[in-house]
Amino acid sequence: MKLTKNEKGQIQESLKQYVSKYPSQNKAAQSLTGTSSATVSSILQGKWENISDDMWRNLASQLGTTTGTDWQVVETKAYQEMVFAMNDAQTVKNVTWVVGEAGCGKTTTAKLYAGEHNEVFYILCSEDMKKSDFIREIARRIGQKTEGYSVRELLDRIIDDLIQMNAPLLLFDEADKLPERVFHYFIDLYNRLEDKCGIVFFSTSYIKRRMTMGLRYNKCGYNEIHSRIGRKFFELERTGAHDVYAVCVANGITDKARISEVVRDSEEYEFDLRRVKKSIHRVKLMTKASPSPSEGNSNSGKTVLK
């Protein structure tokens, strides 16, 4: 499906905001995959004739632009706790490891925070990352060229860039997936950035078991990492019925019966917000096909679930 002019305008606006967070347009372009500085320049100048829809979609995906959807993100309790942790880490340049179950909004919140704050860089980790991948991804995110440099040279360049910033913050999503050799490579990064850059890791509770086993068997790096996060994980409050209620209302469902239906469905799946989103979509389709008798009731939006 071809993108509309309005959708392209949304992406252009997101790109403007993204570029403004870097010291130069060229650095911003280098931080994006599959996108040249010339393409970024053309989009910002409104010269869209030769920009393919695939390129627009690629940019939308990287910038977090939600084209074709009016989904509203809600500040759940977990969202507020994550923002507090990130703001604290950025302000005082400390290290925090945030733990929350799958579907509580970690990725969405981290990306939103990175998009709304300067000098904040989001890095998605994976189990197949090598040390070189890890360092090159950080370098790319802060807008550095990665070709022609060794891992050690890139690390030096990353450190030099970050320590010159006012309040830099690195966000590592799904950090519990990092393989052993990359996992403890963080120690070198931390040692050189201590008190100069904030770092926040996001993961599921699996990291607690992994850390316990690493400490028990005295695995390389685990005691050092445990010390650097203050020997304590920042555990998020679980998503609950009231969070689901708020998500429903923010996304256009105010009828008591419809909300209760979404809550009941979500409860079966531990209030996973991905499930909530699917359930709301399903309920909206059902509402269009067969409106509830109480739909539109002026008091329905004020119902509080117990």
N, C-alpha and C positions, 0 to 999 in steps of 0.2 A: 504493500500500500504506500502510495506517494505521500510524503510529508506536505502539510499545508504551509502557506506563507507564515501563518501565525505560529505554527509549531517551530519553524525555522527561526522566527523572531525570538521565541523563548530560549532556544539554544544559543543564539547570538548574545542575548542578554546574560545568560549564565557564563558564556565564554568571556565576556567583558569583565564580569566580577572575578572570574578565575584568574585572568591575566593581571588584574590589578593587585593581586596578592604576591606577585613576583617582582623582583627588581627590574626586569625587562621582559618584553614580549617574547624575545627569543628564548629566554629561560623557561617561560611558561609553555612554549611550544615543545621544548625538549622534554618537558615532564609528561607530555601526552604521547601515547603510543599510536603509531600509524598516522601521525599528523605532522605536516611540515610547517615551518614558520611562515611560508608563503600562503599556505591554506588558511592558517589562523588570521593572517593579515587580510586576505580576501574576504573572509567571513565578517570580520570586524568592520571593514570598509563598505560592506553591503554588496560586494561583487560576487553574487551567488551563482552566476550562470554555469560555471564549470565545476561546481561542487555537487558531487553525487549524493543521492539519498543515503547510500551506505556510509559515506563519510559523516553526514549529519547524525546518523544513528550511532556511529562510533563515538562521536563527540558527546552526544546526549548520554550515552552509557557511562562514559568516564566522568562527566561533569555532574551526574546525578539528576539530570533534567528529566522530569516525568512528563514527557509529551504524550498526548492522547489519553491522559488520566487526570482525574481531579481528586485523587487519594490524598487525604489529609493526615499528616503525622501528628500524633497526640503526645503531650508531655506526661507520660506515665511516671509512676514513682521511680522505676528503674531508669528511665530517661533522665530524670532530674538528678539521680545519684551519679550517673555517668558524666553528665555535664559538670557536676561539682568536682568529680575526680579529675577530669581533663583540665578544667579551669585552675584547679589547685596545682596540678603538675606543671602547667604552663607558667603560672605566676611565680611559684617558688622553685621551679626547676628540679622537681623530685621525680621519683620513679614509683609507679603504682601498677599493680596487676589486678585488673577487674575481672571478676568471675560471675558469669550468669548463664543460665540454661539456654539452650538453643531456642530461638524464637522470641527472646525477650527484647530484641531491638538493638543489640550491640552494634551491628554493622551500620544500620540506618543512622543511629545516633552519632557514631564516630564520623561517618561521612558528612553528616549535616554540620557537625562542629568544625570539621576541617574546611567546609565550604564557607562558613560564616566567620572564620577567624584567620587573621594573617599569621604567617610563619608556622602553620600547622600542616603536617604531611602524613597522609594515610597510606599505610603499606599493608597489603593483604598477604599473609603468609600461607605456605602450603607444604605438604609433607615431602614433595619432591624437590624442594629448594636446596641448592648447594650454597656454599659460602659465597661463591662468586655471584650467584643469582641474588642472594640476600643483599649484598653490598651494592650491586648494580641497580637493584630496584630502589634502594634508598637514594642513591645518586640521581637516578632518573626523576624521582619524585621531587627532589629539591631543585631540579632544573639543570643538572650537569650532563655534559657529554660523557658517554661511557666507553666509546670506541678508542682503542689505542692506549688504554691504561691498565695496569695490573690491579689486582684487588687491593693490594697495600697502597698503591698510589691513589686509588679511588677513595679509600678510607681516609687518607690524609686530606684529600680535597673536600670530602664531606665534613670532616671535623672543622677545617678552616672556614667553610661556608657557615656552618651552624653557630660557631662561637662568635661570629660577627653579627649575628641577628640579635634583636632585642629580647624576644621571648619565644624561642623556637620550641616546638613540641612534635615528637614523633609518636604516631599511633600505629601499633602493630596488631592487626586483627587476626583472629584464629592463631594466636601465637603458640598455643599448645600443640599445633601440628608440625612445628619446626623439628627437623631431625636433630639428633644429638650433636653432631659436629657444628651445626649452625646455632643451635640452642645456646651453647656456652660461648659461642663467638661474641655474643652480646656483651660479655664481661669486658672485652677490650673496648668496645664501643662506649660502654658506661664509664669505664675508668677515665677515658679521655674527654668525656662530656659532663662529668660530675659537676654539679652546680652551674652548668653552662647551658643545659638543654633538658627540658622535661621529656619523660618517656612514659607512655601508658600502653600496657599490654591488655588485650581482650581475649578471653577464651571461655570455654565451658569448664565445669568443675573437674573435668578429667585431669587438669593440670595439678590439682591437689594430690591426687593419687600418684601421678608421675613424680611430683616433687618429694612426696613421702618416701617413695621407693628409691629415688636418687640419693636422698639424704641417708636413708638406712644403709645402703650399700656403698656409701661414700663415693658416688660417681663424680667424675671430673666436672667441676663447674657448678654443681647444684647448690652447694653450701654458699658459694659466692653470690649466686643469683638470689637465693633465699635471703641473704643478708641485705642485698641491695634493694629489695622490695620491702624492707622493714620486717622481714620474717612473718608477714601477714598478708593475706589476700583481701582485696576489697570486694566483698560479696554483695551482690545486688538483691534487693527485695524481689520476691517472686511476683510475676504478673497475676492479678486477681480479677474478680468480677467487676469491681469498680473501674478498673482500667479498661476492660472490654466495653463497659457502659459508655465511657468517655469516647472511645474510638468509634462506637456506633453513632453517637450523637454528632460527632465532628464530621462523619461521613454520610450524613443525611438520613439516618434511621432514628426516629424519635418515638415510634409507636411501641408501647410497653410490651405487647405480645411478640413483636418482631425482635426487640432487644433481648427478651428472655430466651427466645429461640437461639439467638447467636451465643448467649452466655452458656446455655445448656450444652450446645455443641462444642464450644471452646473448652468447657470444663473437662470433657472427656479426653482432651488432648493437652492437658496441663496449661491451658490458656496461652498456647503458642500463638504469637501474633501473626505468623504466616497463616495459620489455620483461621484465625479471626478474620483476616482479610478475605480469604476464600469464602468463609461463611457469610460475611456481609455482602459480597458479590452475589452469592446464591440467593440470599434473602431479597436483595434489590430486584433481581430478575423475577422472583416469585411475586413480589409486590406489584410489579408492572402487569403481570399476567392476571393476578387476582388480589386487588387491594383489600387490606384488612378493614373491617367495619369501623374500627377506632382510628384508622389512618387519618391524620389531620387534626385529631383532638388536641386542643390547645394545651391540655394538661399533661399530655403523654411525654413531652420532652423533659418534664420536671420530675419524672419518676426516679426514685433512688432505689437501686437494688440492695437488698439486705443480705 
